[in-house]
Amino acid sequence: MRSISLLAAALLMSAGVSMAAQDAAPSAAMALPKAPPGAMVSILSPKDGATVGQEVTVKFGVEGIALKPAGDATPNSGHHHLLIDAKELPPLSAPIPNDATHKHYGKAQTEDTIHLEPGTHTLQLDYGDTAHMQFDPPIVSKKITVTVK
């Protein structure tokens, strides 16, 4: 009898974890946070068309929206994500990925030194909310191109 009770408790706990994970996962029906009027981000340096070394310090600018770390749910706030050689923005229905093409700055950083291989690269900022979701409309910088020597 005791083993049946333990099994039932384990099943209930796993079902609860599964349901909590489903609740945390964004869905296509989930409303994106509204971008405050005039909110914008920019890459302050390097400049578009610059020739740089393999270690590149990228400085981020933000206006019209608060800069807060991931997990801080203050309204009208978020943090930077740097898109490196991204062909297009990530899908709006899911959090911004965290991979080699999409770097997260969830501690509210305003710059980073990144390593790029020689060649031509594009850089673009994509501002995300507390849960790394894009805003509606997306708050993105102009895409810049740099040449690495």
Residue pairs with C-beta under 8 A, 6 or more apart in sequence:
26 93
26 94
26 95
26 131
26 133
27 93
28 93
30 93
30 133
31 136
32 92
32 133
32 134
32 135
32 136
33 78
33 129
33 133
33 135
33 136
34 135
34 136
35 65
35 135
35 136
35 137
35 138
35 139
36 64
36 65
36 76
37 64
38 63
38 64
39 62
39 63
39 64
39 65
39 76
39 127
39 135
39 139
40 62
40 63
40 64
40 139
40 141
41 60
41 61
41 62
41 63
41 80
41 125
41 127
41 139
41 140
41 141
42 60
42 61
42 62
42 63
42 125
42 141
42 142
43 58
43 59
43 60
43 61
43 123
43 124
43 125
43 141
43 142
43 144
44 59
44 60
44 61
45 57
45 58
45 59
46 52
46 56
46 57
46 58
46 144
46 146
47 144
48 142
48 144
48 145
48 146
49 144
49 145
49 146
49 147
50 146
50 147
51 146
51 147
51 148
51 149
52 116
52 146
52 147
52 148
52 149
53 148
53 149
54 115
54 116
54 117
54 118
54 148
55 113
55 114
55 115
56 113
56 114
56 115
56 116
56 146
56 148
57 111
57 112
57 113
58 82
58 111
58 112
58 113
58 114
58 123
59 110
59 111
60 80
60 82
60 105
60 109
60 110
60 111
60 125
61 110
62 80
62 110
62 127
65 76
65 77
65 78
65 127
65 139
66 74
66 76
66 77
66 78
67 77
67 78
67 79
67 80
67 108
67 110
68 74
68 77
68 78
68 79
68 108
68 130
69 79
69 106
69 107
69 108
70 79
70 104
70 106
70 107
70 128
70 130
70 131
70 132
71 106
71 130
72 130
73 130
74 130
77 129
77 130
78 127
78 128
78 129
78 130
78 135
78 139
79 104
79 105
79 106
79 107
79 108
79 109
79 127
79 128
80 105
80 109
80 110
80 125
80 126
80 127
80 128
81 96
81 102
81 103
81 104
81 105
81 125
81 126
81 127
81 128
81 132
82 102
82 103
82 105
82 112
82 114
82 123
82 124
82 125
82 126
83 89
83 101
83 102
83 122
83 123
83 124
83 125
83 126
83 143
84 100
84 101
84 102
84 103
84 114
84 116
84 121
84 122
84 123
85 101
85 121
85 122
86 101
86 102
86 122
86 124
89 126
89 134
89 138
89 140
90 96
90 97
90 102
90 126
90 134
92 134
92 136
92 138
95 128
95 131
95 132
95 133
96 102
96 104
96 126
96 128
96 132
96 133
96 134
98 104
98 132
102 126
103 112
103 114
104 132
105 112
106 132
116 146
116 148
117 148
118 148
118 149
119 147
119 148
120 145
120 146
120 147
120 148
121 145
121 146
121 147
121 148
122 143
122 144
122 145
122 146
123 143
123 144
123 145
123 146
124 140
124 141
124 142
124 143
124 144
125 140
125 141
126 134
126 138
126 139
126 140
127 134
127 135
127 138
127 139
127 140
128 134
128 135
129 135
